[in-house]
Each structure stands twice: as C-alpha cells, then as structure tokens.
C-alpha cells in the first residue's frame, strides 16, 4: 500500500502502472471483506474467504516486487520500518481515541488492554501495518543487504509458511502439545507467514530488472493464465484446507494462490488498461486507513448490511469516499502517508 515506493535508480520508468491497477483491485477486495454482511453465510464462506483473501498477499508481493525491481538498499528498507512503525502507533492511537469518545472509558482499563489497541485492537485491517513493521524489520535490519530477496530467502520463508500453517492446523484440531502452544498464541500477525509473499515479490522484481537490462520483455498470456489459476485454487479452498481456515490467511489454498499470483506480476506490471484503477491504486494506503471509519459511519446511519448486494453498495461508497478523503489528506497532511 505504499504509494511512494523506493526511488532507487531503475533501468526503466520509475512507475509500473500495472502494479497500480493490481493495488486498485486489491483495495476494493479489502473493503469488500470489511463490509461483509452479517447474513449471506454462503457468500461469506465461499466468496469472501476465497479470491478476495488474495488482496493482502498481493499488496506484499507488489511492495516486494517494487523494492526488488528498483534494487532498494537495506538502509531504505530500514527507513520504511521506522516510518510504518510511527504510522501504526499514530493510527492505533487515533482509532482508540475515537472508540473512547464513542463508548467511554471502560471500567477496567489495564495497561494490557491499552497495549492491545496498538497491536490489532483499534480498527479493521490494523494487522497489516503490524505485518509491514515485522517484514521491513527483517528485510531492512535483521538480514544482510539484499538477502531478503534471494532464492534462499524465498525457499526458507516458503518452508516456514508451510510449517506454520501445518502447525496451526494441528493446534486447531486439538493435537497440539506444549511445543505448539506458542504458535497458537502468536498466530495473529506471524512474520513467518507474511514474509514469503514479500520475499517472492522481491526475487521476481530483481529477476525482471536483470531481464529488462538484457533486453527481454515480459510476456502477458502466461501471467494472465496464472492469475486465473490462482483464483480457481482459492475458490476451491476446501480441497486444500484440511481442517478449515484457522485464520483467513493461514491456509494452504491462500499460500498456493499467492504463489501463482506472484508469478503473474512481472507480466502485468507494465499494463496500462485502466486509468481509474491506476488512480485508485495510488491512494490505497489512505483508503486502507480510512475505510474502517467510513464503514462505521455508514453502519451508524443505515445499519449493517444483511445481504451481499447491499454490502457491495457499502463497499463502493466507502472506496469512493476514501479515495476523495485520501487525496485531500495527502495535500494537507502528507506525513500521514508512507
């Protein structure tokens, strides 16, 4: 969701318009998830838990791809760690303050309860900033220069994700001993799950940069095929998720779909098919942090949606209002953005 991606020298245009389109589609999917109706169980279980769940991995793929394509140095990634951490604290405090004004101070306010609001307790989707903080810490501080996007890092992070998902399934099935208890408690925003799409995106971006320096242009037919395949894989999630979703994202179907979608990104990065989607994609961070407040306002005015079609109207209104508000905020308070 980073509009101002690293500005290191690249062999081609500093902006890859197809990635903005992908981010535009992804933020629509994120808002659709947040606007999921209370009813419509089949819609929630078979659609929302399917293709739209690729949106968050796609954001990490795109972020990694841009950093790899532009050969972003370790120091710049460390700077992003500090910036995202500051934004996470700010937005967590903002939404917590809103909740206190709306609901009042709870009778039993503890330090633990307060700190939870700076983890993922303040607003829908807050876990994503926690994920980014961890990912940029590993890539920009913990690992050596460029190690995060090496083939070794991709392989190790993939194995970690598979092992973690398998462990969570064992834990959910009641077969976990003390050795897996830590995994069950630390499953909300695990870097072992989320580092893989970021690292894979970085690896593919770096490889594409080298290919274009050698005069090799990306194809388009096979990436579109892989993108379609990823959607089919996630739609058939029940075939891969043996114990059902432990978390919406810690599932083998999402991991496989993420991998296929990542392989499509190099061929889609330079597409310029939709100017509205490209503009939307450039404001994804603003829409992301504002959509919980906008949805809360819509719920207060019109009630929560009970049917899928009504939730689509809520999502469309939220995206439109979030886009406009993001443009205004970017002008008057650019420090609120990465």
N, C-alpha and C positions, 0 to 999 in steps of 0.2 A: 504494500500500500504506500510505497514510497515514491512520491512524485519527483522529488529532486534526487534522482539516483546519482551514484558516484560519478564525478565528472572527469575521470582519468582519460587520457588520450585513447582513442579507438580508431581502427582503420577505416571506419565508415561513419555515417551520420550518428550524432550523439543520441538521437531518439529513435527507438524502434517502434513504429506506430502500431504494428500488430500486437505488441505487448500491452499497449494502452487499451486496445479492443478487448483483449482477454481479461484485463483487470475490470473493464466496464461490465462485462458479462458476469465476472466473479462477484462484484459488489451487489449486483442485482440478486444473485443467488443467496448471498449472505443476508440481505434484507428479507428475502422470501422466507429464509429459515427463521429469522427473528419474528416474522409476522405469522408464523404457523398458527392455524386456527385451533381453538380448543376442541372442536369436534373433528369430523373428517379423519377418522382414525386410519383408514386405508390410504388416504392421501399422505398423511404424515409418515406412516410406516413404509410405504412403497415408493414414494417420490422424494419427499424431503430427506429421508435417510439414505437416498441414493445419489443421483447425479449432483444435486446442489452441494453435497458434502465435499465435492472436489474443489470447491471455491477456495477454502483456506489453504490446502496444499498448493493450489495453483498460485496464490499470492507468494508463497515461499519459493516456488520454482522460479517465478518471474524475478523476484528480488535476487536470488542467487544467480540466475542467468545474466542479468544486467551486470552484476558485480564481476562475474567471470568473463563476460564479453569485453568489459572495459578494463580488465586486469586491475581491479581495485586493490590498493595496497592495504596491508594489515592495519596501519595507523588509521586509515579512513573508516574501516570497519569498527575499530575501537571507538572512534568518534560517534558512529551511529549507535553503539551500545550506550554511551553516555546520554545521547540525545533522546533515545527511545525510553531509557530509564526515567529521565526527567519528565517526559510526556506521560508516561504511565502513572507516575506519582501525581502529576497535576490532574489528569482526568479522573483518576481514582478518588482524589480529594474532592473534585468538583461534584461528581455524581453522589458521593457520600453526603456532601453538604446538602445537595438537593433532597436526598432521602430524609435527612434530619429535619429540614424545613417542612417537608410534606407530612412525615409521620411522627415527628417529635423525637426527642432523645429517649432511647429505651431505658427502662428502669434498671436493668442490669447491664450497664455498659462496661466492658472489660477491655484491657489492652489487646487481648487475643481477638475479640470481636472487631475492634477497630482496625487491627492489622490485616484482618481477613479482607477488608474493603480495598486494601492495596494489593491484594493477590488477585482474586477474581470475584469479589463480592459486591462491586459497585454498579456494574451495568452489563448488559448482554454483550458477549463477544470480548470482554476485557481480557480473557485468556490469551488473545492473540498478541497483545503487547507484552505479556509475560513471556510468551514463546519467543518473540523477537529479542527481548532482553537476553535470554539464555543463548539463543543462536548467535547473536553478534558477540557475546562474551566469548563463546567457544572459538568462533572464527577469527575474531579480532584481538583476543588477548591470550586465550589458553593454548592455541595452536601456533606453530611457526608460520612464517609468510607463505601464503598460497596453499598450505597443506589442507585447508578445509575443502578445496575443490579438486583434490587429487583423486585418481581412481581408487587408491587405498581408502581414502576417507569415505567415498561413496559406498564401497563394499562393506566397510566396518559399520557405517551408520545404517545400511540396509539390514545387516545381520542383527544389529541392536534393536531395530524396529520390529523385526520378525520375532525375536526372542521375547521382547517386552509384551507384544500382543499375545503371544502364546502363554506367557506367564499370567497375564490378566485373565485369559480365558480359564486357566486352571484355578486362579483365585476366585473367579465368579462362580465356578462350578462347585466350590466348597472343598476343593482338594488341596488348598494351599496350606503349607506349614509355616512355621516362623520365618523361614527364608524368603517367602513371598509376601509376607505381611507389609514390608516396606514398599513393595511395588504397588500393592493395593491402595496404600495411603497416599502415595506420591504420583498418582496417575492423572491428575487434572491437567497439567501442562508439561508433560515429560519431554525434555530435550532429546531423549533417546528416540522418540517418535518423530519429532519435527525437524531434527537436523538433516534427516535423509532427503526430503524434497529440496531443501536449500542447497545442500552439497551437490545433489544430482543436477540441479539447475546450473550451479556454478561450473561444474565439469562440462556440461553441454555448451554453455556460453563460451568458455575458454576454447573448446574444440572448434566451435563455429568461427570464432575470431581468427584462429590459425588457418581454417579452411578458406575464409574470405581473403586473408592476406595472400593465400596461394592461388586466388582466382576461382575458387569453387563456390558456386551459388547454391543456396539451399533449394531442394525440391519442394513441392507442395502436395502432391497426391498422397504420398505415404503418410505425411503428418496428419492430414485430414482423416485418413483411414484409422490411424492410431487414436486420434481424438474420439472418433465414433466408437472404436473398440473399448476405450476406457469407460465411456458412458454405458455401454452394454454390460461390461463387467460389474460396474457398481449397481446397475439396475438388477442384476442377478445376484445381489449380495448374499441371499440366503444359501447359495451353493458354496460359498467360501467361509462364511461366518458361522462356525460350528455351534457356538454357544450363544449366538445372537450378539448384538452390539453391546460391548462393555461400556464403551464411550462412543459417541457418534463418529469419532475419527480413528480410534484404536481398533481397527478391523482389517482383516486381510484383504477384503474386497477394496477398501479405500486405498490400501498400500499398492495393490496391483494396478488399480485405476490411475493412481498418482504417477506410477512409473510410465505407463503407456502415454498419459497426457504429457508428461515431461518430454518424451521423445518426439512429440509433435511440435513442441515450442520452437525449435530452430527454423522450421519451415513456415511457421506462422508469424514470426517476429516482424517481418517487413511488409505484411499485408496492410493495405490502406482502404479497406472496403467500406468502412462506416465511420464517417466523421463524428456523428453524435456519440457513438460508443467510445471513440478515442477521447473526446472531451470528457465524457463521464469517467473514463479510466484515469484521467489526470487528477480527478478530485476524489479518489476512492478513500483516502485517509479521512478527509473531512466528513464524507458520508458515513464512514465506519464509526467515528466517534460521536456523531450527532444522531444517528438513526435510533438509538435507544430512547433519547429524549423526545424525538418526534413521534415515535410509536406510542410512548407513554401519553403524550398529549392527545393523539388520536383515540387511544383507548378511553381516556377520561371524557372526551367529547362524544364519542359514538359507541363506546363499548368494544369489547374484544370480538374479533371475527369468529364465527361459528362454522363457516364454510370456506372452501378453497378459493372460490371466485371472489369473495369479499376480502380474503387475505391478500389476494393479488392487487386489489384496489388500494388497500392499505400500503402494500409494498411499493406500488407505483407512486403514490402520493409522497411516501417517505423518501424515495430516491430523488424525486423532483425537488422537494423542499430541502433535502440535504445537499443537493448539488448547488442550489442557489445560495444557501447559507454558507457553504464552503467557499464559494467564490468571494463572498463579502468578507468572511473572516480572514481569508488569505491576504486580502488587501490591508485590513486594519490591524491584524494581529498575526503576522507571518510566523512568529515564534511558536504558535500553537501547532505547527506542522513540522514534519521531519525536514 
